[in-house]
Structures are given as structure tokens and as C-alpha cells.
Amino acid sequence: MGTYLITGATGGIGTAVAELLRDRGHDLILTGRSAERLAALAASLRGGAHAPTQVIVRERNGETGAAGRAATAAGATIRTVPLDLAEPRRLEAALAATGLPDRLDGLVHCAGVVHLGTVAELDADQWLEHLNVNLVSAAELTRLLLPALRAAEGQVVFVNSTSGLRANPNWSAYAASKWGMRALADSLRAEEPLLRVTTIFPGRTSTEMQRRVRAQEGRPYDAGDFAAPATVARVLVAALETPRDAAVTEVTVRPR
């Protein structure tokens, strides 16, 4: 089993990814701004539907079967690390204080922030928040964790957005940060041959962020109109589980 660090773990997609990786028996390092929400998520992952109760069984070929994977999860660890991605200069000290593992199989960037507004309306502080949370902190965390990722020949996944493919009116700051994230991923892929680097471009997804976006747009929110976070998470985890002879570099997931 591997070790995965997830940013924005208490958000819709981050939580869905954590649930899938937990079910597969991986060790998790969950990050987010709120220590209380992280603790609640960790408790949820340790119990309820994610608590393994089956024993190990072997398939005919000798590999661990589905029940075996569930039982393996019993020994998996879940750690929480509160991080404020709006302050990227403080991330190095925060990580140093946590004693992270020497090997990291995956880094999944799910954190993000969005505030809509025209270029005429958005001020410098709003631009800096978008860039710090969505781009600069992703770059800084990746830089700090590269030794552990290299040691495991791991994978970095950037949860981008279809705004990283096309910028629309009122989305300038968010789109700029996501276009920057795409450039970050492309450069990292070319610079780090030992790593696999994946960018996921989700369309509108039924998350609390989407609820806030709809409110900013003055439009009603109906979760059924959008892709489910669990659907995006399944695509993301499939990229992580792709055999080592290939890499999923980019994938777009849009609601039907």
C-alpha cells in the first residue's frame, strides 16, 4: 500500500478521493485549513462505511482479493495536517513540524478558492488569494515534497478546472490561477522523469464551492445538475492506479 497526501481534503472532491484511497488500504495525510473539519473527516474515514470488517482472502492467482484489500486497510494510518494555503511562505515550516514520511507515493492537489468578478471589480487582494491558494501553494508544496516523491517514483495530481482550458467573463482571477497550474504541471512533467504528473480538468461539480459559485451568479443550485465529486474521484484514482508502463497526463470530466 502507498502513502498519499491530499490538499483540500475536507472539500467535495478531496473527501471523495480520501474515501476511495482509504478503502484501498493506503496511508493518508489529509490537509486543510480547519483542524476541526480535518479531525471529523479522519474520524469518519476510520469508522462507518470505511471501517474494514472482512478477513484476507486470496484469489486463485494468489493475489489479495477485494476482501483482502479491505482488511489491509485496517492497518492504514490517517494523519491530519492543518495548512493555510493562503500563506505559501509558511508551508515549509508547517511541514517540517509534522515529520512527514521519507517516501510519498502520491500528492493530490484538490484545494482551491474562487471569487467571481470582472477585471474592473477584482482588487489586488482577491487576485493574490486566487494565485496563492490555487497556484503558488501547489508549486511550493510540490517543491517541498519532491524528495519524498522521487524516492517512491510517485505521482502528482493537479485537480484543475475547465476554467484552466477556457476563460469566461467574471472568471479572470480563477482562470488565470488554473492556467498557471496547468503550466506548472506541464513543466514538472518535463523536469521530473521519475514522476508521473496528471492534470484533471473537472467541469462543474456538486460541491459546496459550486453552491457558492451559483450564489455569486445569482442562480439556483441543484446538485443533480452537476457531476458528483465521487465521479471525479473515481477518474482521479483510476489515473493513480494506471499500470506503470503508462501515464495519464490529462483528462477532462464534464457533467452530462
Phi, psi and omega per residue, in radians:
M1 nan 2.757 -3.063
G2 -1.936 -3.141 3.091
T3 -2.116 2.253 -3.063
Y4 -2.263 2.347 3.038
L5 -1.849 2.264 -3.095
I6 -2.109 2.143 2.999
T7 -1.557 2.725 -3.102
G8 1.047 0.636 -3.019
A9 -1.172 -0.390 -3.133
T10 -1.558 -0.039 3.055
G11 -1.429 3.057 -3.031
G12 -1.049 -0.935 -3.119
I13 -1.240 -0.712 3.135
G14 -1.034 -0.776 3.124
T15 -1.131 -0.736 -3.140
A16 -1.095 -0.697 3.078
V17 -1.129 -0.780 3.122
A18 -1.032 -0.703 3.136
E19 -1.096 -0.776 -3.134
L20 -1.170 -0.740 -3.136
L21 -1.201 -0.639 3.066
R22 -1.091 -0.764 3.132
D23 -1.076 -0.436 3.135
R24 -1.565 -0.020 3.040
G25 1.575 0.253 -3.115
H26 -1.427 2.687 2.979
D27 -1.360 2.423 -3.065
L28 -2.139 2.455 2.949
I29 -2.091 1.937 -3.026
L30 -1.788 2.242 3.117
T31 -2.126 2.651 3.139
G32 -3.091 3.030 -3.085
R33 -1.357 -0.627 -3.030
S34 -1.713 2.058 3.086
A35 -1.101 -0.635 -3.117
E36 -1.159 -0.778 3.129
R37 -1.177 -0.621 3.075
L38 -1.112 -0.746 3.127
A39 -1.100 -0.705 3.120
A40 -1.134 -0.711 3.112
L41 -1.130 -0.780 3.134
A42 -1.052 -0.735 3.113
A43 -1.100 -0.689 3.109
S44 -1.122 -0.719 -3.124
L45 -1.221 -0.477 3.135
R46 -1.408 -0.267 -3.080
G47 -2.321 -2.958 3.084
G48 1.086 -2.396 -3.058
A49 -1.150 -0.316 -3.100
H50 -1.700 0.100 3.116
A51 -1.523 1.997 -3.115
P52 -1.216 2.327 -3.119
T53 -2.206 -0.006 -3.074
Q54 -1.671 2.858 3.117
V55 -1.717 2.837 -3.126
I56 -1.270 2.292 3.014
V57 -2.223 2.754 -3.128
R58 -1.961 2.405 3.015
E59 -1.330 3.017 -3.062
R60 -1.069 -0.505 -3.128
N61 -1.494 0.068 3.100
G62 1.569 -0.104 3.130
E63 -1.378 2.693 3.071
T64 -1.173 2.241 -3.125
G65 -1.489 -3.023 -3.088
A66 -1.042 -0.742 3.114
A67 -1.124 -0.629 3.109
G68 -1.140 -0.679 3.112
R69 -1.136 -0.644 3.111
A70 -1.122 -0.746 -3.130
A71 -1.186 -0.639 3.115
T72 -1.018 -0.544 -3.119
A73 -1.104 -0.325 -3.121
A74 -1.058 -0.539 -3.115
G75 -1.624 0.006 -3.116
A76 -1.265 2.613 -3.139
T77 -1.835 2.634 3.061
I78 -2.269 2.084 3.108
R79 -2.049 2.607 3.097
T80 -2.090 2.426 -3.127
V81 -2.349 1.792 3.085
P82 -1.163 2.238 3.123
L83 -2.389 2.431 3.051
D84 -1.826 1.778 -3.077
L85 -1.276 -0.154 3.032
A86 -1.285 -0.163 -3.136
E87 -2.159 1.237 -3.034
P88 -1.090 -0.441 3.134
R89 -1.197 -0.315 -3.109
R90 -1.640 -0.048 -3.041
L91 -1.196 -0.662 -3.101
E92 -1.061 -0.791 3.124
A93 -1.151 -0.683 -3.140
A94 -1.109 -0.733 3.129
L95 -1.219 -0.665 3.141
A96 -1.070 -0.568 -3.115
A97 -1.328 -0.250 -3.056
T98 -1.618 -0.331 -3.101
G99 1.140 1.043 -3.110
L100 -1.225 2.773 -3.096
P101 -1.165 2.796 3.141
D102 -1.341 -0.342 3.136
R103 -2.171 2.392 -3.136
L104 -2.378 2.054 -3.090
D105 -1.370 -0.444 -3.134
G106 -2.765 2.507 3.026
L107 -2.140 2.071 -3.062
V108 -2.021 1.952 -3.114
H109 -1.561 1.756 3.117
C110 -1.902 -0.229 -3.057
A111 -1.189 2.599 3.087
G112 -3.021 2.794 3.105
V113 -2.444 2.575 3.112
V114 -2.535 2.328 2.992
H115 -2.320 2.156 -3.115
L116 -1.451 2.633 3.085
G117 2.949 2.721 3.079
T118 -1.287 2.874 3.067
V119 -1.018 -0.611 3.131
A120 -1.180 -0.445 -3.060
E121 -1.651 -0.588 -3.037
L122 -1.325 2.212 -3.130
D123 -1.657 3.117 -3.050
A124 -1.084 -0.676 3.140
D125 -1.093 -0.683 3.123
Q126 -1.197 -0.687 3.058
W127 -1.099 -0.760 -3.117
L128 -1.139 -0.653 3.110
E129 -1.094 -0.813 3.097
H130 -1.008 -0.843 -3.061
L131 -1.204 -0.722 -3.129
N132 -1.141 -0.831 -3.074
V133 -1.290 -0.823 -2.977
N134 -1.479 -0.399 -3.028
L135 -2.221 -1.029 -3.008
V136 -1.110 -0.752 3.138
S137 -1.174 -0.600 3.061
A138 -1.093 -0.749 3.110
A139 -1.140 -0.746 -3.103
E140 -1.185 -0.770 3.099
L141 -1.085 -0.734 3.103
T142 -1.057 -0.805 3.124
R143 -1.009 -0.812 -3.090
L144 -1.176 -0.520 -3.069
L145 -1.703 0.008 -3.126
L146 -1.000 -0.728 3.122
P147 -1.020 -0.733 3.129
A148 -1.212 -0.654 3.106
L149 -1.182 -0.722 3.100
R150 -1.103 -0.703 -3.118
A151 -1.051 -0.581 -3.135
A152 -1.708 -0.015 -2.995
E153 0.839 0.958 -2.965
G154 -1.528 -2.812 -3.030
Q155 -2.373 2.455 3.057
V156 -1.998 2.233 3.125
V157 -2.059 2.188 3.084
F158 -1.835 2.022 3.027
V159 -1.456 1.763 -3.079
N160 -1.585 -2.278 -3.116
S161 -3.003 2.747 3.002
T162 -1.147 -0.243 2.993
S163 -1.204 -0.283 3.023
G164 -1.438 0.000 3.073
L165 -1.956 -0.489 -3.120
R166 -2.660 2.303 3.122
A167 -1.718 2.268 -3.132
N168 -1.960 2.873 3.091
P169 -0.970 2.453 3.120
N170 1.350 0.008 -3.103
W171 -2.000 0.330 -2.958
S172 -1.036 -0.862 -3.064
A173 -1.172 -0.788 3.128
Y174 -1.106 -0.826 -3.121
A175 -1.094 -0.710 3.125
A176 -1.055 -0.724 3.124
S177 -1.153 -0.601 -3.120
K178 -1.374 -0.582 2.993
W179 -1.116 -0.670 3.068
G180 -1.106 -0.689 3.109
M181 -1.104 -0.663 3.100
R182 -1.094 -0.752 3.103
A183 -1.102 -0.706 3.086
L184 -1.006 -0.832 -3.131
A185 -1.100 -0.762 -3.118
D186 -1.110 -0.744 3.128
S187 -1.160 -0.759 3.134
L188 -1.051 -0.737 -3.140
R189 -1.038 -0.705 -3.126
A190 -1.309 -0.512 -3.070
E191 -1.494 -0.461 -2.992
E192 -2.081 1.449 -3.069
P193 -1.123 -0.356 3.132
L194 -1.353 -0.305 -3.046
L195 -1.795 2.649 2.905
R196 -1.747 2.394 -3.087
V197 -2.219 2.170 -3.074
T198 -2.160 2.387 2.984
T199 -1.986 2.212 3.046
I200 -1.810 2.249 3.106
F201 -1.940 1.507 3.097
P202 -1.340 2.489 2.903
G203 -1.389 -2.786 -3.101
R204 -1.112 2.279 -3.043
T205 -2.200 2.561 -3.049
S206 -1.375 1.417 -3.141
T207 -2.223 2.988 3.071
E208 -1.119 -0.561 3.060
M209 -1.069 -0.734 3.123
Q210 -1.158 -0.617 3.075
R211 -1.064 -0.737 3.127
R212 -1.188 -0.661 3.103
V213 -1.075 -0.789 -3.141
R214 -1.082 -0.637 3.094
A215 -1.131 -0.715 3.107
Q216 -1.135 -0.553 3.122
E217 -1.414 -0.161 -3.094
G218 1.231 0.554 -3.092
R219 -2.157 2.657 -3.129
P220 -1.223 2.695 3.116
Y221 -1.924 2.178 3.043
D222 -2.320 1.976 -3.060
A223 -0.977 -0.528 -3.123
G224 -1.189 -0.212 3.127
D225 -1.416 -0.164 -2.973
F226 -2.212 2.910 3.046
A227 -1.191 2.552 3.121
A228 -1.379 2.520 3.069
P229 -0.971 -0.631 3.139
A230 -1.097 -0.555 3.111
T231 -1.175 -0.819 3.097
V232 -1.068 -0.718 -3.139
A233 -1.085 -0.672 3.125
R234 -1.115 -0.685 3.087
V235 -1.139 -0.753 -3.126
L236 -1.101 -0.835 -3.117
V237 -1.169 -0.569 3.049
A238 -1.062 -0.653 3.079
A239 -1.136 -0.687 3.094
L240 -1.134 -0.574 -3.067
E241 -1.616 0.058 3.074
T242 -1.059 2.340 3.130
P243 -0.924 2.668 -2.991
R244 -1.184 -0.186 3.132
D245 -1.428 0.060 3.132
A246 -2.592 2.915 3.095
A247 -2.449 2.368 2.984
V248 -1.531 1.951 -3.048
T249 -1.584 -0.709 3.131
E250 -2.558 2.479 3.051
V251 -2.625 2.403 3.107
T252 -1.873 2.333 -3.130
V253 -2.169 1.950 -3.099
R254 -2.039 2.591 3.025
P255 -1.188 2.599 3.135
R256 -1.357 nan nan
